[in-house]
Amino acid sequence: MSDSRRLVAKLVAGSNVLRDSGVNMYEYTEQLTYLLFLKMAEERATRRLNPELVVPDEFAWHQLLGLSGEALEDTYNHILRGLASQPGVLGAVYRGAQNKISNPSHLKTLIVDYIDKENWSAAGTDVNGDAYEELLERSAGDTKSTAGQYFTPRALIQAMVEVIQPTIDDRVVDPACGTGGFLLAAHAHVARDAANYTPTQREHLRSRFVAGNDIGATTSRLASMNLLLHGVGSFKDDRPLIAPKDALVADPGDRWSVVLANPPFGRSSSTDIGGGDDDGAEIFRQDFVVTTSNKQLNFLQHIMTILDINGRAAVVLPDNVLFEGGAGETLRRRLLTAFDFHTLLRLPTGIFYKPGVKANVLFFDKKPAAEQPWTQRLWVYDLRTNKHFTLKKNPLRRDDLDDFVSSYLPGKARDERTESERWKSFSYDELIARDKVNLDITWLRDDSLEDADNLPAPEVIAREIVEDLTAALAEFEAVAAALEARAAGPESDGSA
């Protein structure tokens, strides 16, 4: 058994200890984050070469050892409160932290048997990072939480990064980063050539290459820990790479050369359990072209703002962004004219934990102001028609995206692309002439409509029916919310 598999098995066994206390996998991973950070800080403070004090002694790991019962519980709570008031990464990881392990004996078991016996620093970033990443993925699949409803399949993340091809000269951001999957994949892609980089480039890769936002305090702390365990950032940084705030509130002023994102679907901009919902309120920003309560359209506008000139974006967005009228049509026209919207990947259903999600990946580049539209051709790859995936029995794998990646021709001129059965291109004139600039484009025939022998398995059909009905309900909810907002008065009209 590899070291990472052994650690995963050990940490998952630790989660079983806490299930009797009502702690689900997502909450367990959060509690584990607090304890792992303390243990790794202790290892840094006590190593022989270049010891580094990260955590004040009053709040250090060794304060928890040898205690039990109320004394252990009180000390742990004191440490959590004390670290929450610290500056930099320390405060970011522990801000708002609460002890959800109600039984002190379970807390002691986790500390003594599952964490203290390991030297986490010696395990290496690859081992620690892989183990923690698998815990996060297991958390996403925990049916007792909503943590993973927009958890992006790692195969899709890898393919998106491969075609975007970030380099050491880039700065990459995810404005709704969840647990940091896109940021880590981009970092890993560039870090493959780290041996050839200058010291300045290596420092850029460690401390400035990636950045992210997430509105949820829990999710952002998990992302921060995920990056640290993968060797990205530092325990002593003054400012964390992940900001625990709503990216949609304002233009941050910074600009990035690469944006990779899967913003949350629905009316809330939160990806976090208890991160807070809103009432579908409209967002007013001077840099936005339209005023709307649609979060996907607002994230698209935000990404349009923060992308630097000649920057590249790859963003997962639901179908309604492609066909919704009003604000949606306005944004699609802007995307086709002011940006080079060159590629659209139609995603299959059954790949997200949240049912009913029908989504696409939009690939576009930001361009300087010009009189002529920047988009010449939009290339569409249909990975949805006649494709049937499920989360457990037939999950999306990286090789399912091989044909898309090879058709994309990463790093080559797009005029070298050639069409195939699933890969078609449409000119700017064809796109702009479509009713309401509807970009929900299909051309393949569903085989099951013509040949009953080609019907998917019953469980796949049942899941697709559920997803279709859920998607339809979501659309009706959006329509109802818009009508309610309009009925509330002219100030809620949504016109820009």
Buried (B, 14 or more C-beta within 10 A) or exposed (E): EEBBEBBBEBBBEBBEBBEEBEBBBBBBBBBBBBBBBBBBBBBBBBEEEEEEEBBEEEBBBEBBBEBEEEEBBEBBEEBBBBBBEBEBBBEBBBBEBBBBBEBBEBBBBBBBEBBBEBEBBEBEEBBBBBBBBBBBBBBBBBEEBBBBBBBBBBBBBBBBBBBBBBEBEBBBBBBBBBBBBBBBBBBBBBBEEEEEBEEEBBEBBBBEBBBBBBBBBBBBBBBBBBBBBBBBBBBEBEEBBBBBBBBBEEBBEEBBBBBBBBBBBBBBBBBBBEBEEEEBEBBEBEEBBBBBBBBBBBBBBBBBBBBBEEBBBBBBBBBBBBBBEBBBBBBBBBBBBBBBBBBBBBBBBBBBBBBBBBBBBBBBBBBEEEEEBBBBBBBBBBBBBBBBBBBEEBBBEBEBBEBBBEBBBEEEEBEEBEEEEBBBBBEBEEBBEBEEBBBBBEEBEEEBEEEEEEEBEEEBEEBBEEBBEBBEEBBEEBEEBBEEBEEEEEEBEBEE
